[in-house]
Amino acid sequence: SEKAASDTHQQVQSAGRLIVTLAPAMFNFTRWSFRVDPETARRFTIQVDDARDLPEVLRYSAAGFCHVVSETACKAKLSIRHERVGPDQVLITLEFVEP
């Protein structure tokens, strides 16, 4: 429904804003950005740049942080994938799990 799509959009925007505001405070040597997948509003990506000095163990912690914040803000179950796509960049992708 249109209302459900609007609610999802608001929840995703809220999650993205929270993450890109809070995460740089914990990892102050990195830059964080957020975008909704153009193919579906039910999937969004957090991009971490300047991540060369982010150890792999902290990549997992950061992904866990994103997962918890997103599930709380979206009031839904989300799947998560995260990977270091280059020496200086990490992508964290979250997607709503179909009920």
HELIX and SHEET records of a PDB file:
HELIX    1   1 GLU A    2  MET A   26  1                                  25    
HELIX    2   2 GLU A   56  CYS A   74  1                                  19    
SHEET    1   A 4 ARG A  31  VAL A  36  0                                        
SHEET    2   A 4 ARG A  43  ASP A  49 -1                                        
SHEET    3   A 4 GLN A  89  PHE A  96 -1                                        
SHEET    4   A 4 LEU A  78  GLY A  86 -1                                        
END                                                                             
